[in-house]
């Protein structure tokens, strides 16, 4: 059972980043799932997001990233 309002956003650029900024303005915790530990991942970490490394085409990566998540934004 999920007991928080953590949101998972796959990808740290474009639309996902805009959604992140909107959610963070409302103090909603955000977790990004990214394929690589790179500059964008470091940047959103610095802004307060949790970051996990994974691949959306691998169900086990998605399942792990969803632990504790109540919602997922996928664009």
N, C-alpha and C positions, 0 to 999 in steps of 0.2 A: 504494500500500500504506500502511495506517495503522500508525504506529509508536508510538502512545500510547493512553491510555485516556480521551481526551476524550469527554464525553457532551454531546449537544445536547438541550436542553429548550425546546420551543416554548412561549412564554408565561411571564411572571414572577409569576404569582399562584397562589393556592390550592394545588392538588396539586403543581404544578411547583416551587413554592417549598419545600414540605415535602421533596420528593425532593432538591432542591438542598442543603438543610441536612444531610440524611443523607449524601449523597455527599461534601460538603465536610468532614464530620467524619472521613471516611476518606481525605482528601487526594486525592480524585478531581477532576480539572479539569472545569469545567462551562462550557458556552457556552449562553447563552439566545438564542433568536431571538424578537424582539418586533416588533410592528407600528409602534410609536412610541417615540421617545426621551422617556420621561416619568419620573415620580418612582420608579415600581417599577424601571425599568431602571437608574436612577441608584443606587438602593438596593442592588440585587444586584451592580452594578459595585463599589460600596464594600465589599461582602462578599467580593470576590475573583473574581467570575464575569466571563467575557468576554461581551460583549453585541453582537449584530449585529441590524441592522434588516432586516425582511423580511416577506413575506406568504406564509403556507402555501398559498394558492391559486395561487401563481405558481411553477411548477416550477423556473425559473431561480434564484429566491430560495432555495429549499430546497437545490438543488444547491450553490450558493455557501456556504450555511451549513454544509453537510455536509463541506466540505473539511477533512481532517485529523481527522474525527470517527470513532470506532470504534463508538459506540452512540448511539441516540437514544431518549429517553423521550417517549412521546406518550400522553396520557391524554384 
